[in-house]
Amino acid sequence: MSWEDLSDCRRCERLVEWRETVPKRAAFLDEPYWRRPVGGLGDPRSPLHVVGLAPAAHGANRTGRMFTGDRSGDWLLRAMYMTGFCSQPASIRIGDGLEMIDAYVTSIVKCAPPGNRPTGQERANCRAWLDRELSFRPPIIVTLGGMAFAETLRALGDGGETIPVPRPSFGHGEIVSLESTTILACYHPSQLNTSTGRLTESMLLAVFSAARHLVDDLEQPAQ
């Protein structure tokens, strides 16, 4: 299995049908849609990994890059920019100059799912990709939403990390310290969460500020 295989993956029939046939939004009628799996953004050897749910139907499924061209990406990238994890506070399309700094952004499922709800089997079908990304053993991980939190714990456990018993449960702002990785749990910056106030910009910024402090501490010379 190579990374080149990812963009050709057709393992999940439901996801393939949705990503390829989801009707274009009126604002994007003149734009081509990517309509294929979407890989991670940045260098997987970075100290911070940000793990989301899946490409958005009219975001990454259109642009071909995670958290690019949608409102969730606008929220995420603003917080990452303000804490020094990316080069600009917004991203519209590939080639717009966005660069990750000390960070890698990915998702547990690589194709856009209907209703933003991948099934358990679809998550299982995609696990090999997340396993491979987390095999770089990032010391800090921000998980966006409960599914990403659970799948990240599973991937780390399968990779040899000791997971506490009872298993940690998701909650916004929760911090799980494992032997080699610290997980910061965060609500997903979905339009549902941000429009209802369940997730505010200050809440999101607080999570990435905490991640910034952890990354900076890694770089401090030993006393």
Buried (B, 14 or more C-beta within 10 A) or exposed (E): EEEEEBEEBEEBEBBBEBBBEBEBEEEEEEBEBBBBBBBBBBEBEBBBBBBBBBBBBBBBBBBBBBBBBBBBBBBBBBBBBBBBBBBEEBBBEEEEEBEBBBBBBBBBBBBBBBEBEBBEEBBEBBBEBBBBBBBEEBBBBBBBBBBBBBBBBBBBEBBEBEBEEEEBEBEBEBEBEBEEBBBBBBBBBBBEBBEEEEBEEEBBBBBBBBBBEBBEEEEEEEE
